[in-house]
Amino acid sequence: MVYLSLSFRVKLDVEALNMVESIGNVTRHRRAPIVVKTSEGYLVRYVQVVSGESLAHAYQANLADLAVKLGLPVCPLCRRHEFLKHSDESLLKRDDAEPWEKDLAKKGIDAHTFESTVVKNCVVEDVGGFLYPQLTVKRTSKFQVSYLVPASEELEAVALEAQFHVRYAEEKEQQQIYWVETGSGVYTALFNLDIDGIGYTSSVKKEKVVDDEERLKRIKAAIQAAQLTFSNMLMGAKRTRFHPLWEITSAVLALSHPVAFAVSAGHRRNYIVSTVERARKQLDSLKKLGVGEDITIYYYIGNDRGVVEEPASGATRVELFEELFSKAIEYVEERVK
């Protein structure tokens, strides 16, 4: 197994990336509870967040666009960023359905054939998974993503405020006042990618459905799509007039093989050091069991320099956030070959 795990911190100013409802003339930001440690114990704080569903949609949309440019197969619905994922028989009988989709609606198709056909013909469903209840085909997503939430050790630098606006009209009586809640702060998120599962079926049995060349191309696309999503802030809603001022302040990325290893979340200022220490402990434990594990860690520190702790050893520092993904692709090329 080759497993990629990423955690990063990003400074966002005036973001409205995930709005949930309008109450009167106020559009509210999504909120969620997080647990914060204080000198007196733990307490709950409700803070602005961006949901994992929102981040997952953005990642799959970027993956779909990139895959099309690379000449990789993407189904018609995913090309339109409609991630219905062949979840119902009616979707197989659409007017614009491709021949291979219509074939899946025929009687006698078994669960394994259904999954292998979809995986072969759509990179997004290969990486993002799908569920087809009629045949009990459940392909678990090969990527995992958390909510984007304010870092718990930086809550003193978090704010949520409603901004006043007026919708112009020639007649003053027709002008409309409205408020949009916007948040600012240092946020953190986690992203994991099970590279080993890309290009293989998994619902009934594990079987490779694409050749080695295309599989490597799919893996690179999956990694590069993550870079496009997070490095360019190609995620979230309400960006036409509320695109946040953003900066990736630090990040850590781990590549592990053959046992999965996940990095520490960026809530605490020692999260990179914690990742390195945990990796060292896992290596020691697996060594005692006779498992030859490899965990390679890269990290980036930008504006978090002097704030986030740096490890003395056990990880390689890169100068740009984007380099983390270049290193990941180099690592994968060696292991997949």
PyMOL commands that set and color helices and strands:
alter all, ss='L'
color gray80, all
select helices_A, chain A and resi 52-69+76-79+89-93+99-104+111-121+123-128+133-135+152-157+172-174+195-197+212-231+239-242+271-288+323-336
alter helices_A, ss='H'
color red, helices_A
select strands_A, chain A and resi 3-15+19-23+26-29+31-38+41-48+130-132+137-139+143-145+149-150+159-167+176-194+245-257+294-301+316-318
alter strands_A, ss='S'
color yellow, strands_A
deselect
rebuild
show_as cartoon
